[in-house]
Amino acid sequence: MHVFIIIICFLIALLAKLQKNPPRYLNTFILYILTTIAVEMVAWWFSVHNKRNLIIYNFYTTINFTYLIFLLRSFLNNVKVVKVLGVLMFVYPVFALVNMFLIQGANTVFNTYTFLSGCVIVVTASICYFYERIKYPGTHSLLKEPAFWVSTGLLFFYTCSPPLTGVLNAISLMPFYNYKTLYIINLMVNIILYLLFSISFICNLIFRRYS
């Protein structure tokens, strides 16, 4: 179900791209969402054919967080924070690949070390964005800024995700009803994330502002 929400989000992003003065990050964001759709579809195909799809999600986790670090970095003005995120853009994927091939494995278990460290980076960067916007509020409402909605979605999702995804490797040991509950909660969190992304694109359709 959440794949349909992602597809709708992608279509809204394309409409926003056609408007005058779209956010500078929109081109890469559209590719990011398209990549997410492709990953979900391929992983679904693997699942239907009883093939392990962990390697797909492990590689995607690396790409996902590396891009999100790049994205949040573009929202910030603090020179020190921007430099730190610039370094993490290179350090994080190296760590993720080392973890994938030398520690947790590529297709054995979900790479929780990679995921949880990425969550910490994204949540911290999102908080830095909100700190900047509180300290330097600017002349227009935050609600009209696409970057505000993107950062809100990322902060919400990656604050909620660690307790859900962090126990992914233990799910096979849980009763089915516990697994189903976790799945439903994770589904709702995903839907909220892409709804907030969609709002960011709608902001551009309505207000046509740079973030």
N, C-alpha and C positions, 0 to 999 in steps of 0.2 A: 504493500500500500504506500509506503513512504517513497518508493521510486516514482510513483505518479506525482507526488508533491514536488519531488526534485525536478521532474520534467516540466511541471507548471512553472516552477521557479525559473528554470532555464528559459522558457518562452517569454516570461516577463522581463528577464534580463536582456533578451534580444530586442524587445520593444523599447526598453530604456536606452539601448545602444543607438537606436535610430533617432533619439531626441537630440536637441541641440545641447552642447556642453555636457556630455555624460561624464561621470567620475573617471578619473585617469586610470583607476585600477580595473575598470569594467571589462576591458578586453581579456585580461588574464583571468578574471573571475568567471567569465563565460566559459573559458577553456577548462577551468577547474571544475565547474559544475558538470560540464560535458564529460570530463574524465570520470567523475563520480558516478554518473549514470552508466557509463561503459563498464566500470568496475563492478557495479551492482548487477548488471545484466550478465556479465561473464561469470561472476560468482554464483549467480542463480543457475546458470546453465551447468556449471560444475556440480552443483548440489543436486539438480534433477537427475544427472547421470551418475550419481553416487561417487563423485570424485572429490577429493579433499580440495577445499578452496582457501585454506589458511595462507598459502604462499601469496595468493592474490591480495588478501587483506594486509598481510605483513608488508609487502612492497608498497601498497597504497598508503598505509599509515605513515611510512617514511616520506612519500611524496606530499601527502596531505599536510603534515605538520611543517615541512620545509616551506611549502607555499604559504601557509597561514602566518608563519614568522615573517616572511617577505611582505605579506599583505598588511599586517598590523604595523610593521615598521614604516610603511608608507603613510600611515595615519598619524604618526608621532612627529614631534618637533624637537624634543629634548635630545641634544647632541649625544650625550653619554648613553642614553637608552638606545638610540638609533645605532650607535657603534656596537653595543653589546649584542643587539639583535642581528646586526650584520655579521658578526663573528659566529653567532649561533646558527645562521643560515648554512654555514659550512661545517661547523662542529657537529650539529645534530644529525645530519644524514650519515656522517662517518660513524658516529656512535650507533645509529640505528642499523647500519649494515654490519658492523662488528657484532652487534647483539644477534642479528638475524643468522649470520653464518658461523659464529664461533661460540655463542652462549645459548640462546633459547632455540635456535634452529629456524629454518625458513618455512618448513611445512609440517612441523611436529606439534607445536603449540602456538597460540596467539602470542605475539611479542608484547607482553604487558609492560616490560621495562621501557620499551620504545614508546608505547602509548602513554603511560603515566608521566614520563618525563616530558613528552610533548604537551600534555594537558597542563602541567605546571608552567611551562614557558608561555603558552597561549593565554592562560588565565592571568598570569603576571603582566604580560604585555597589554591585555585588555584593561586591567586595573590602571596601568600607567596612562592609557588613553583617557579613561574617565577622570583621572587625577588632573591631567592637563586641561581637559575641558571644564572642570570645576574651577581650576585656578585661573584659566584664561577663557572665560565663557564666550567671548566673541560678541558679535552684534545681532546674531539671529538664533532662533530656537534650535536646540539640539534635535528636536523631533523632526526637523526638516532636513537633517543631515543624514545621507545614506550611511556614512561611516559609523554613526551612532547606533543604527539598527544592526549593522554587521557585527560590531563589537559587543552589543548586548546579546545577540544570538550566540556568539562564540563564548562569551563569559558564562552564560546560562548552560550551554551544552557541555562545555568542558569542565564545569564545576559539578554537574550532575553525572557525567559519564564515568569517572573513576570508580565509584562504588558499584556501577553496573558492569562495565567492561573489565574492570580489574579482577573480577572473579570469574571471568569467562572460562578459564582453563579448568575451573572446578565444577562447572555446570554439569558435566557428564556424571558427576557423583551425586547430583541433587535429584530429589523427586521431580516428576514431570510438572506438577502444578507450580513448583518454585521456578522452574525454567520458563514456563508460560507467563508467569507474573513478570519476571525480569524482561522477557521479550516484549510484552505489552508496554511496560514502562519505557524501555529503550525506544520503542516505536514512537511513542508520544513525544519523547524528548527530541527525536529526529524531526518529527513533523513541526514542532515549535521552532526548531532551528531554521528550517527552510521557509517557514512562514515569515520569520523575522528578516531573513535574507530578501524575501519577496517584497516586504514593506520597504526595504532600503532601495530597491529598484523602482517601486511605485513613487517613492519620494522624488527620485530623479524625473519620473514622468510628470509629476505635478509641479515641482518647484524648480527643476532644472538647475540645481546648484552643484558646484564642486564640493566634494567632501573635504 
